[in-house]
């Protein structure tokens, strides 16, 4: 699941929030599980499913990147994509 993305995403997550560069599907999944400000959300659930699908070879890494960006927007997280 440590599949690299072509372009990283910078998010401000954690407590206190700090900028984190997300460059892989694995890093995205960990950020959503460990550092996300919400525990549920339509886009969050979808992004986690897509990350698992990338790991299983059913989706492309860029699908996970886009889903991660969508989940960050849903959660109101400051991002630079």
PDB file of N, CA, C and O in Angstrom, chain B, residues numbered from 101:
ATOM      1  N   UNK B 101       0.819  -1.188   0.000  1.00  0.00           N
ATOM      2  CA  UNK B 101       0.000   0.000   0.000  1.00  0.00           C
ATOM      3  C   UNK B 101       0.869   1.261   0.000  1.00  0.00           C
ATOM      4  O   UNK B 101       0.345   2.374  -0.026  1.00  0.00           O
ATOM      5  N   UNK B 102       2.138   1.096   0.028  1.00  0.00           N
ATOM      6  CA  UNK B 102       3.042   2.234   0.005  1.00  0.00           C
ATOM      7  C   UNK B 102       3.271   2.677  -1.431  1.00  0.00           C
ATOM      8  O   UNK B 102       4.409   2.835  -1.872  1.00  0.00           O
ATOM      9  N   UNK B 103       2.176   2.875  -2.154  1.00  0.00           N
ATOM     10  CA  UNK B 103       2.217   3.230  -3.559  1.00  0.00           C
ATOM     11  C   UNK B 103       2.409   4.739  -3.709  1.00  0.00           C
ATOM     12  O   UNK B 103       1.577   5.515  -3.238  1.00  0.00           O
ATOM     13  N   UNK B 104       3.493   5.163  -4.358  1.00  0.00           N
ATOM     14  CA  UNK B 104       3.747   6.604  -4.483  1.00  0.00           C
ATOM     15  C   UNK B 104       2.776   7.283  -5.448  1.00  0.00           C
ATOM     16  O   UNK B 104       2.286   6.677  -6.401  1.00  0.00           O
ATOM     17  N   UNK B 105       2.518   8.550  -5.171  1.00  0.00           N
ATOM     18  CA  UNK B 105       1.696   9.379  -6.044  1.00  0.00           C
ATOM     19  C   UNK B 105       2.602  10.220  -6.923  1.00  0.00           C
ATOM     20  O   UNK B 105       3.736  10.518  -6.548  1.00  0.00           O
ATOM     21  N   UNK B 106       2.107  10.602  -8.086  1.00  0.00           N
ATOM     22  CA  UNK B 106       2.890  11.448  -8.990  1.00  0.00           C
ATOM     23  C   UNK B 106       3.087  12.841  -8.408  1.00  0.00           C
ATOM     24  O   UNK B 106       4.130  13.462  -8.612  1.00  0.00           O
ATOM     25  N   UNK B 107       2.083  13.332  -7.681  1.00  0.00           N
ATOM     26  CA  UNK B 107       2.158  14.671  -7.094  1.00  0.00           C
ATOM     27  C   UNK B 107       1.692  14.585  -5.639  1.00  0.00           C
ATOM     28  O   UNK B 107       0.592  14.097  -5.378  1.00  0.00           O
ATOM     29  N   UNK B 108       2.503  15.047  -4.695  1.00  0.00           N
ATOM     30  CA  UNK B 108       2.099  14.978  -3.285  1.00  0.00           C
ATOM     31  C   UNK B 108       0.973  15.951  -2.963  1.00  0.00           C
ATOM     32  O   UNK B 108       0.692  16.878  -3.722  1.00  0.00           O
ATOM     33  N   UNK B 109       0.339  15.720  -1.824  1.00  0.00           N
ATOM     34  CA  UNK B 109      -0.696  16.604  -1.293  1.00  0.00           C
ATOM     35  C   UNK B 109      -0.208  17.063   0.079  1.00  0.00           C
ATOM     36  O   UNK B 109       0.224  16.244   0.891  1.00  0.00           O
ATOM     37  N   UNK B 110      -0.275  18.366   0.339  1.00  0.00           N
ATOM     38  CA  UNK B 110       0.120  18.902   1.636  1.00  0.00           C
ATOM     39  C   UNK B 110      -1.151  19.233   2.408  1.00  0.00           C
ATOM     40  O   UNK B 110      -2.001  19.990   1.937  1.00  0.00           O
ATOM     41  N   UNK B 111      -1.267  18.653   3.602  1.00  0.00           N
ATOM     42  CA  UNK B 111      -2.439  18.896   4.441  1.00  0.00           C
ATOM     43  C   UNK B 111      -2.002  19.408   5.805  1.00  0.00           C
ATOM     44  O   UNK B 111      -0.876  19.171   6.244  1.00  0.00           O
ATOM     45  N   UNK B 112      -2.894  20.102   6.455  1.00  0.00           N
ATOM     46  CA  UNK B 112      -2.644  20.575   7.814  1.00  0.00           C
ATOM     47  C   UNK B 112      -3.518  19.742   8.747  1.00  0.00           C
ATOM     48  O   UNK B 112      -4.718  19.986   8.868  1.00  0.00           O
ATOM     49  N   UNK B 113      -2.894  18.737   9.417  1.00  0.00           N
ATOM     50  CA  UNK B 113      -3.632  17.817  10.279  1.00  0.00           C
ATOM     51  C   UNK B 113      -2.899  17.614  11.602  1.00  0.00           C
ATOM     52  O   UNK B 113      -1.753  18.030  11.768  1.00  0.00           O
ATOM     53  N   UNK B 114      -3.580  16.974  12.521  1.00  0.00           N
ATOM     54  CA  UNK B 114      -2.986  16.660  13.810  1.00  0.00           C
ATOM     55  C   UNK B 114      -3.410  17.666  14.855  1.00  0.00           C
ATOM     56  O   UNK B 114      -4.127  18.625  14.570  1.00  0.00           O
ATOM     57  N   UNK B 115      -2.956  17.431  16.058  1.00  0.00           N
ATOM     58  CA  UNK B 115      -3.291  18.317  17.176  1.00  0.00           C
ATOM     59  C   UNK B 115      -2.032  18.644  17.946  1.00  0.00           C
ATOM     60  O   UNK B 115      -1.555  17.770  18.671  1.00  0.00           O
ATOM     61  N   UNK B 116      -1.464  19.807  17.852  1.00  0.00           N
ATOM     62  CA  UNK B 116      -1.946  20.923  17.047  1.00  0.00           C
ATOM     63  C   UNK B 116      -1.685  20.682  15.561  1.00  0.00           C
ATOM     64  O   UNK B 116      -0.780  19.926  15.206  1.00  0.00           O
ATOM     65  N   UNK B 117      -2.467  21.316  14.697  1.00  0.00           N
ATOM     66  CA  UNK B 117      -2.306  21.094  13.257  1.00  0.00           C
ATOM     67  C   UNK B 117      -0.911  21.485  12.775  1.00  0.00           C
ATOM     68  O   UNK B 117      -0.372  22.527  13.150  1.00  0.00           O
ATOM     69  N   UNK B 118      -0.354  20.634  11.948  1.00  0.00           N
ATOM     70  CA  UNK B 118       0.911  20.965  11.290  1.00  0.00           C
ATOM     71  C   UNK B 118       0.875  20.425   9.872  1.00  0.00           C
ATOM     72  O   UNK B 118       0.189  19.446   9.578  1.00  0.00           O
ATOM     73  N   UNK B 119       1.622  21.079   9.007  1.00  0.00           N
ATOM     74  CA  UNK B 119       1.646  20.652   7.612  1.00  0.00           C
ATOM     75  C   UNK B 119       2.328  19.296   7.482  1.00  0.00           C
ATOM     76  O   UNK B 119       3.398  19.055   8.041  1.00  0.00           O
ATOM     77  N   UNK B 120       1.678  18.427   6.730  1.00  0.00           N
ATOM     78  CA  UNK B 120       2.196  17.097   6.474  1.00  0.00           C
ATOM     79  C   UNK B 120       2.141  16.851   4.975  1.00  0.00           C
ATOM     80  O   UNK B 120       1.119  17.107   4.339  1.00  0.00           O
ATOM     81  N   UNK B 121       3.228  16.360   4.413  1.00  0.00           N
ATOM     82  CA  UNK B 121       3.267  16.035   2.989  1.00  0.00           C
ATOM     83  C   UNK B 121       2.865  14.571   2.833  1.00  0.00           C
ATOM     84  O   UNK B 121       3.498  13.674   3.388  1.00  0.00           O
ATOM     85  N   UNK B 122       1.808  14.353   2.072  1.00  0.00           N
ATOM     86  CA  UNK B 122       1.312  13.004   1.806  1.00  0.00           C
ATOM     87  C   UNK B 122       1.728  12.640   0.384  1.00  0.00           C
ATOM     88  O   UNK B 122       1.316  13.282  -0.583  1.00  0.00           O
ATOM     89  N   UNK B 123       2.548  11.600   0.276  1.00  0.00           N
ATOM     90  CA  UNK B 123       3.093  11.220  -1.028  1.00  0.00           C
ATOM     91  C   UNK B 123       2.727   9.807  -1.457  1.00  0.00           C
ATOM     92  O   UNK B 123       3.019   9.406  -2.583  1.00  0.00           O
ATOM     93  N   UNK B 124       2.088   9.047  -0.566  1.00  0.00           N
ATOM     94  CA  UNK B 124       1.762   7.657  -0.882  1.00  0.00           C
ATOM     95  C   UNK B 124       0.353   7.326  -0.395  1.00  0.00           C
ATOM     96  O   UNK B 124      -0.216   8.025   0.444  1.00  0.00           O
ATOM     97  N   UNK B 125      -0.182   6.261  -0.934  1.00  0.00           N
ATOM     98  CA  UNK B 125      -1.490   5.776  -0.508  1.00  0.00           C
ATOM     99  C   UNK B 125      -1.451   5.374   0.964  1.00  0.00           C
ATOM    100  O   UNK B 125      -2.405   5.632   1.698  1.00  0.00           O
ATOM    101  N   UNK B 126      -0.377   4.755   1.398  1.00  0.00           N
ATOM    102  CA  UNK B 126      -0.251   4.342   2.795  1.00  0.00           C
ATOM    103  C   UNK B 126      -0.261   5.555   3.731  1.00  0.00           C
ATOM    104  O   UNK B 126      -0.935   5.534   4.760  1.00  0.00           O
ATOM    105  N   UNK B 127       0.471   6.596   3.385  1.00  0.00           N
ATOM    106  CA  UNK B 127       0.499   7.804   4.211  1.00  0.00           C
ATOM    107  C   UNK B 127      -0.883   8.444   4.279  1.00  0.00           C
ATOM    108  O   UNK B 127      -1.282   8.960   5.323  1.00  0.00           O
ATOM    109  N   UNK B 128      -1.610   8.409   3.169  1.00  0.00           N
ATOM    110  CA  UNK B 128      -2.968   8.963   3.155  1.00  0.00           C
ATOM    111  C   UNK B 128      -3.879   8.186   4.088  1.00  0.00           C
ATOM    112  O   UNK B 128      -4.632   8.775   4.864  1.00  0.00           O
ATOM    113  N   UNK B 129      -3.812   6.862   4.013  1.00  0.00           N
ATOM    114  CA  UNK B 129      -4.660   6.031   4.867  1.00  0.00           C
ATOM    115  C   UNK B 129      -4.346   6.281   6.342  1.00  0.00           C
ATOM    116  O   UNK B 129      -5.258   6.411   7.158  1.00  0.00           O
ATOM    117  N   UNK B 130      -3.072   6.348   6.679  1.00  0.00           N
ATOM    118  CA  UNK B 130      -2.690   6.594   8.078  1.00  0.00           C
ATOM    119  C   UNK B 130      -3.152   7.959   8.540  1.00  0.00           C
ATOM    120  O   UNK B 130      -3.626   8.099   9.667  1.00  0.00           O
ATOM    121  N   UNK B 131      -3.026   8.970   7.693  1.00  0.00           N
ATOM    122  CA  UNK B 131      -3.475  10.313   8.068  1.00  0.00           C
ATOM    123  C   UNK B 131      -4.982  10.318   8.334  1.00  0.00           C
ATOM    124  O   UNK B 131      -5.442  10.938   9.293  1.00  0.00           O
ATOM    125  N   UNK B 132      -5.742   9.635   7.492  1.00  0.00           N
ATOM    126  CA  UNK B 132      -7.192   9.605   7.667  1.00  0.00           C
ATOM    127  C   UNK B 132      -7.598   8.806   8.907  1.00  0.00           C
ATOM    128  O   UNK B 132      -8.601   9.121   9.548  1.00  0.00           O
ATOM    129  N   UNK B 133      -6.839   7.796   9.238  1.00  0.00           N
ATOM    130  CA  UNK B 133      -7.153   6.964  10.405  1.00  0.00           C
ATOM    131  C   UNK B 133      -6.684   7.618  11.699  1.00  0.00           C
ATOM    132  O   UNK B 133      -7.410   7.611  12.693  1.00  0.00           O
ATOM    133  N   UNK B 134      -5.496   8.175  11.697  1.00  0.00           N
ATOM    134  CA  UNK B 134      -4.876   8.681  12.930  1.00  0.00           C
ATOM    135  C   UNK B 134      -5.095  10.169  13.204  1.00  0.00           C
ATOM    136  O   UNK B 134      -5.268  10.559  14.359  1.00  0.00           O
ATOM    137  N   UNK B 135      -5.091  10.996  12.177  1.00  0.00           N
ATOM    138  CA  UNK B 135      -5.029  12.445  12.384  1.00  0.00           C
ATOM    139  C   UNK B 135      -6.255  13.220  11.914  1.00  0.00           C
ATOM    140  O   UNK B 135      -6.295  14.443  12.042  1.00  0.00           O
ATOM    141  N   UNK B 136      -7.241  12.536  11.378  1.00  0.00           N
ATOM    142  CA  UNK B 136      -8.397  13.218  10.799  1.00  0.00           C
ATOM    143  C   UNK B 136      -9.244  13.856  11.886  1.00  0.00           C
ATOM    144  O   UNK B 136      -9.415  13.272  12.956  1.00  0.00           O
ATOM    145  N   UNK B 137      -9.780  15.054  11.628  1.00  0.00           N
ATOM    146  CA  UNK B 137     -10.588  15.731  12.651  1.00  0.00           C
ATOM    147  C   UNK B 137     -11.986  15.133  12.817  1.00  0.00           C
ATOM    148  O   UNK B 137     -12.663  15.417  13.805  1.00  0.00           O
ATOM    149  N   UNK B 138     -12.419  14.322  11.874  1.00  0.00           N
ATOM    150  CA  UNK B 138     -13.724  13.661  11.965  1.00  0.00           C
ATOM    151  C   UNK B 138     -13.529  12.159  11.852  1.00  0.00           C
ATOM    152  O   UNK B 138     -12.553  11.679  11.275  1.00  0.00           O
ATOM    153  N   UNK B 139     -14.482  11.430  12.418  1.00  0.00           N
ATOM    154  CA  UNK B 139     -14.382   9.967  12.351  1.00  0.00           C
ATOM    155  C   UNK B 139     -15.270   9.360  11.283  1.00  0.00           C
ATOM    156  O   UNK B 139     -15.163   8.169  10.990  1.00  0.00           O
ATOM    157  N   UNK B 140     -16.137  10.159  10.703  1.00  0.00           N
ATOM    158  CA  UNK B 140     -16.989   9.642   9.649  1.00  0.00           C
ATOM    159  C   UNK B 140     -17.259  10.721   8.617  1.00  0.00           C
ATOM    160  O   UNK B 140     -17.120  11.916   8.879  1.00  0.00           O
ATOM    161  N   UNK B 141     -17.640  10.273   7.464  1.00  0.00           N
ATOM    162  CA  UNK B 141     -17.942  11.174   6.360  1.00  0.00           C
ATOM    163  C   UNK B 141     -18.014  10.350   5.088  1.00  0.00           C
ATOM    164  O   UNK B 141     -17.305   9.356   4.932  1.00  0.00           O
ATOM    165  N   UNK B 142     -18.865  10.772   4.195  1.00  0.00           N
ATOM    166  CA  UNK B 142     -19.051  10.040   2.941  1.00  0.00           C
ATOM    167  C   UNK B 142     -17.742   9.930   2.168  1.00  0.00           C
ATOM    168  O   UNK B 142     -17.378   8.849   1.706  1.00  0.00           O
ATOM    169  N   UNK B 143     -17.039  11.049   2.028  1.00  0.00           N
ATOM    170  CA  UNK B 143     -15.796  11.042   1.251  1.00  0.00           C
ATOM    171  C   UNK B 143     -14.662  10.351   2.010  1.00  0.00           C
ATOM    172  O   UNK B 143     -13.793   9.731   1.398  1.00  0.00           O
ATOM    173  N   UNK B 144     -14.669  10.456   3.325  1.00  0.00           N
ATOM    174  CA  UNK B 144     -13.672   9.752   4.132  1.00  0.00           C
ATOM    175  C   UNK B 144     -13.809   8.249   3.942  1.00  0.00           C
ATOM    176  O   UNK B 144     -12.823   7.559   3.682  1.00  0.00           O
ATOM    177  N   UNK B 145     -15.019   7.747   4.070  1.00  0.00           N
ATOM    178  CA  UNK B 145     -15.255   6.310   3.892  1.00  0.00           C
ATOM    179  C   UNK B 145     -14.843   5.851   2.498  1.00  0.00           C
ATOM    180  O   UNK B 145     -14.210   4.808   2.332  1.00  0.00           O
ATOM    181  N   UNK B 146     -15.215   6.652   1.498  1.00  0.00           N
ATOM    182  CA  UNK B 146     -14.869   6.299   0.117  1.00  0.00           C
ATOM    183  C   UNK B 146     -13.351   6.286  -0.078  1.00  0.00           C
ATOM    184  O   UNK B 146     -12.809   5.386  -0.719  1.00  0.00           O
ATOM    185  N   UNK B 147     -12.669   7.293   0.479  1.00  0.00           N
ATOM    186  CA  UNK B 147     -11.218   7.374   0.321  1.00  0.00           C
ATOM    187  C   UNK B 147     -10.522   6.173   0.959  1.00  0.00           C
ATOM    188  O   UNK B 147      -9.586   5.620   0.382  1.00  0.00           O
ATOM    189  N   UNK B 148     -10.970   5.771   2.137  1.00  0.00           N
ATOM    190  CA  UNK B 148     -10.372   4.600   2.790  1.00  0.00           C
ATOM    191  C   UNK B 148     -10.608   3.331   1.968  1.00  0.00           C
ATOM    192  O   UNK B 148      -9.724   2.481   1.866  1.00  0.00           O
ATOM    193  N   UNK B 149     -11.797   3.207   1.385  1.00  0.00           N
ATOM    194  CA  UNK B 149     -12.093   2.051   0.523  1.00  0.00           C
ATOM    195  C   UNK B 149     -11.192   2.052  -0.709  1.00  0.00           C
ATOM    196  O   UNK B 149     -10.686   1.005  -1.113  1.00  0.00           O
ATOM    197  N   UNK B 150     -10.994   3.215  -1.297  1.00  0.00           N
ATOM    198  CA  UNK B 150     -10.159   3.298  -2.498  1.00  0.00           C
ATOM    199  C   UNK B 150      -8.701   3.007  -2.160  1.00  0.00           C
ATOM    200  O   UNK B 150      -8.009   2.359  -2.944  1.00  0.00           O
ATOM    201  N   UNK B 151      -8.223   3.471  -1.013  1.00  0.00           N
ATOM    202  CA  UNK B 151      -6.852   3.144  -0.600  1.00  0.00           C
ATOM    203  C   UNK B 151      -6.674   1.629  -0.492  1.00  0.00           C
ATOM    204  O   UNK B 151      -5.658   1.088  -0.926  1.00  0.00           O
ATOM    205  N   UNK B 152      -7.657   0.954   0.084  1.00  0.00           N
ATOM    206  CA  UNK B 152      -7.599  -0.509   0.192  1.00  0.00           C
ATOM    207  C   UNK B 152      -7.642  -1.150  -1.197  1.00  0.00           C
ATOM    208  O   UNK B 152      -6.973  -2.156  -1.434  1.00  0.00           O
ATOM    209  N   UNK B 153      -8.414  -0.582  -2.106  1.00  0.00           N
ATOM    210  CA  UNK B 153      -8.503  -1.115  -3.467  1.00  0.00           C
ATOM    211  C   UNK B 153      -7.180  -0.940  -4.215  1.00  0.00           C
ATOM    212  O   UNK B 153      -6.804  -1.798  -5.013  1.00  0.00           O
ATOM    213  N   UNK B 154      -6.480   0.153  -3.964  1.00  0.00           N
ATOM    214  CA  UNK B 154      -5.147   0.352  -4.567  1.00  0.00           C
ATOM    215  C   UNK B 154      -4.207  -0.736  -4.065  1.00  0.00           C
ATOM    216  O   UNK B 154      -3.451  -1.327  -4.836  1.00  0.00           O
ATOM    217  N   UNK B 155      -4.267  -0.989  -2.767  1.00  0.00           N
ATOM    218  CA  UNK B 155      -3.424  -2.032  -2.174  1.00  0.00           C
ATOM    219  C   UNK B 155      -3.702  -3.393  -2.803  1.00  0.00           C
ATOM    220  O   UNK B 155      -2.790  -4.202  -2.974  1.00  0.00           O
ATOM    221  N   UNK B 156      -4.955  -3.637  -3.144  1.00  0.00           N
ATOM    222  CA  UNK B 156      -5.352  -4.913  -3.736  1.00  0.00           C
ATOM    223  C   UNK B 156      -5.153  -4.943  -5.250  1.00  0.00           C
ATOM    224  O   UNK B 156      -5.392  -5.967  -5.891  1.00  0.00           O
ATOM    225  N   UNK B 157      -4.713  -3.816  -5.823  1.00  0.00           N
ATOM    226  CA  UNK B 157      -4.462  -3.773  -7.256  1.00  0.00           C
ATOM    227  C   UNK B 157      -5.699  -3.518  -8.099  1.00  0.00           C
ATOM    228  O   UNK B 157      -5.667  -3.700  -9.316  1.00  0.00           O
ATOM    229  N   UNK B 158      -6.797  -3.095  -7.464  1.00  0.00           N
ATOM    230  CA  UNK B 158      -8.040  -2.864  -8.197  1.00  0.00           C
ATOM    231  C   UNK B 158      -8.240  -1.404  -8.609  1.00  0.00           C
ATOM    232  O   UNK B 158      -9.090  -1.109  -9.448  1.00  0.00           O
ATOM    233  N   UNK B 159      -7.471  -0.504  -8.029  1.00  0.00           N
ATOM    234  CA  UNK B 159      -7.568   0.923  -8.366  1.00  0.00           C
ATOM    235  C   UNK B 159      -6.165   1.474  -8.573  1.00  0.00           C
ATOM    236  O   UNK B 159      -5.176   0.861  -8.171  1.00  0.00           O
ATOM    237  N   UNK B 160      -6.094   2.641  -9.208  1.00  0.00           N
ATOM    238  CA  UNK B 160      -4.817   3.293  -9.468  1.00  0.00           C
ATOM    239  C   UNK B 160      -4.477   4.248  -8.319  1.00  0.00           C
ATOM    240  O   UNK B 160      -5.377   4.779  -7.669  1.00  0.00           O
ATOM    241  N   UNK B 161      -3.184   4.467  -8.069  1.00  0.00           N
ATOM    242  CA  UNK B 161      -2.782   5.385  -7.009  1.00  0.00           C
ATOM    243  C   UNK B 161      -3.401   6.777  -7.134  1.00  0.00           C
ATOM    244  O   UNK B 161      -3.721   7.404  -6.124  1.00  0.00           O
ATOM    245  N   UNK B 162      -3.570   7.260  -8.353  1.00  0.00           N
ATOM    246  CA  UNK B 162      -4.140   8.594  -8.534  1.00  0.00           C
ATOM    247  C   UNK B 162      -5.616   8.638  -8.142  1.00  0.00           C
ATOM    248  O   UNK B 162      -6.136   9.701  -7.801  1.00  0.00           O
ATOM    249  N   UNK B 163      -6.300   7.477  -8.188  1.00  0.00           N
ATOM    250  CA  UNK B 163      -7.683   7.421  -7.690  1.00  0.00           C
ATOM    251  C   UNK B 163      -7.686   7.673  -6.184  1.00  0.00           C
ATOM    252  O   UNK B 163      -8.554   8.378  -5.670  1.00  0.00           O
ATOM    253  N   UNK B 164      -6.716   7.097  -5.481  1.00  0.00           N
ATOM    254  CA  UNK B 164      -6.600   7.293  -4.035  1.00  0.00           C
ATOM    255  C   UNK B 164      -6.246   8.740  -3.724  1.00  0.00           C
ATOM    256  O   UNK B 164      -6.769   9.313  -2.769  1.00  0.00           O
ATOM    257  N   UNK B 165      -5.370   9.329  -4.512  1.00  0.00           N
ATOM    258  CA  UNK B 165      -4.989  10.727  -4.288  1.00  0.00           C
ATOM    259  C   UNK B 165      -6.204  11.630  -4.402  1.00  0.00           C
ATOM    260  O   UNK B 165      -6.430  12.476  -3.537  1.00  0.00           O
ATOM    261  N   UNK B 166      -6.995  11.461  -5.467  1.00  0.00           N
ATOM    262  CA  UNK B 166      -8.175  12.310  -5.655  1.00  0.00           C
ATOM    263  C   UNK B 166      -9.193  12.091  -4.541  1.00  0.00           C
ATOM    264  O   UNK B 166      -9.799  13.046  -4.055  1.00  0.00           O
ATOM    265  N   UNK B 167      -9.382  10.844  -4.137  1.00  0.00           N
ATOM    266  CA  UNK B 167     -10.317  10.550  -3.053  1.00  0.00           C
ATOM    267  C   UNK B 167      -9.837  11.173  -1.744  1.00  0.00           C
ATOM    268  O   UNK B 167     -10.650  11.648  -0.951  1.00  0.00           O
ATOM    269  N   UNK B 168      -8.536  11.173  -1.516  1.00  0.00           N
ATOM    270  CA  UNK B 168      -7.958  11.792  -0.322  1.00  0.00           C
ATOM    271  C   UNK B 168      -8.209  13.298  -0.326  1.00  0.00           C
ATOM    272  O   UNK B 168      -8.587  13.863   0.700  1.00  0.00           O
ATOM    273  N   UNK B 169      -8.006  13.944  -1.455  1.00  0.00           N
ATOM    274  CA  UNK B 169      -8.264  15.382  -1.579  1.00  0.00           C
ATOM    275  C   UNK B 169      -9.739  15.674  -1.298  1.00  0.00           C
ATOM    276  O   UNK B 169     -10.058  16.622  -0.582  1.00  0.00           O
ATOM    277  N   UNK B 170     -10.632  14.866  -1.858  1.00  0.00           N
ATOM    278  CA  UNK B 170     -12.066  15.045  -1.627  1.00  0.00           C
ATOM    279  C   UNK B 170     -12.403  14.897  -0.142  1.00  0.00           C
ATOM    280  O   UNK B 170     -13.200  15.667   0.393  1.00  0.00           O
ATOM    281  N   UNK B 171     -11.803  13.914   0.519  1.00  0.00           N
ATOM    282  CA  UNK B 171     -12.050  13.687   1.946  1.00  0.00           C
ATOM    283  C   UNK B 171     -11.524  14.848   2.777  1.00  0.00           C
ATOM    284  O   UNK B 171     -12.154  15.237   3.760  1.00  0.00           O
ATOM    285  N   UNK B 172     -10.381  15.405   2.399  1.00  0.00           N
ATOM    286  CA  UNK B 172      -9.826  16.551   3.114  1.00  0.00           C
ATOM    287  C   UNK B 172     -10.745  17.762   2.979  1.00  0.00           C
ATOM    288  O   UNK B 172     -10.976  18.483   3.949  1.00  0.00           O
ATOM    289  N   UNK B 173     -11.256  17.976   1.801  1.00  0.00           N
ATOM    290  CA  UNK B 173     -12.183  19.104   1.592  1.00  0.00           C
ATOM    291  C   UNK B 173     -13.449  18.904   2.422  1.00  0.00           C
ATOM    292  O   UNK B 173     -13.953  19.843   3.038  1.00  0.00           O
ATOM    293  N   UNK B 174     -13.951  17.686   2.430  1.00  0.00           N
ATOM    294  CA  UNK B 174     -15.148  17.378   3.228  1.00  0.00           C
ATOM    295  C   UNK B 174     -14.926  17.684   4.705  1.00  0.00           C
ATOM    296  O   UNK B 174     -15.828  18.177   5.381  1.00  0.00           O
ATOM    297  N   UNK B 175     -13.734  17.395   5.203  1.00  0.00           N
ATOM    298  CA  UNK B 175     -13.412  17.581   6.628  1.00  0.00           C
ATOM    299  C   UNK B 175     -12.993  19.014   6.955  1.00  0.00           C
ATOM    300  O   UNK B 175     -12.760  19.339   8.119  1.00  0.00           O
ATOM    301  N   UNK B 176     -12.894  19.874   5.936  1.00  0.00           N
ATOM    302  CA  UNK B 176     -12.495  21.248   6.163  1.00  0.00           C
ATOM    303  C   UNK B 176     -11.010  21.409   6.461  1.00  0.00           C
ATOM    304  O   UNK B 176     -10.596  22.370   7.110  1.00  0.00           O
ATOM    305  N   UNK B 177     -10.218  20.462   5.983  1.00  0.00           N
ATOM    306  CA  UNK B 177      -8.773  20.491   6.199  1.00  0.00           C
ATOM    307  C   UNK B 177      -8.121  21.366   5.130  1.00  0.00           C
ATOM    308  O   UNK B 177      -8.433  21.265   3.944  1.00  0.00           O
ATOM    309  N   UNK B 178      -7.216  22.219   5.577  1.00  0.00           N
ATOM    310  CA  UNK B 178      -6.461  23.061   4.661  1.00  0.00           C
ATOM    311  C   UNK B 178      -5.532  22.169   3.832  1.00  0.00           C
ATOM    312  O   UNK B 178      -4.754  21.388   4.379  1.00  0.00           O
ATOM    313  N   UNK B 179      -5.626  22.295   2.518  1.00  0.00           N
ATOM    314  CA  UNK B 179      -4.792  21.460   1.654  1.00  0.00           C
ATOM    315  C   UNK B 179      -4.156  22.286   0.545  1.00  0.00           C
ATOM    316  O   UNK B 179      -4.644  23.346   0.153  1.00  0.00           O
ATOM    317  N   UNK B 180      -3.045  21.747   0.062  1.00  0.00           N
ATOM    318  CA  UNK B 180      -2.418  22.218  -1.173  1.00  0.00           C
ATOM    319  C   UNK B 180      -2.225  20.981  -2.027  1.00  0.00           C
ATOM    320  O   UNK B 180      -1.426  20.100  -1.709  1.00  0.00           O
ATOM    321  N   UNK B 181      -2.962  20.935  -3.103  1.00  0.00           N
ATOM    322  CA  UNK B 181      -2.883  19.757  -3.961  1.00  0.00           C
ATOM    323  C   UNK B 181      -2.125  20.107  -5.188  1.00  0.00           C
ATOM    324  O   UNK B 181      -1.935  19.258  -6.059  1.00  0.00           O
TER     325      UNK B 181
END
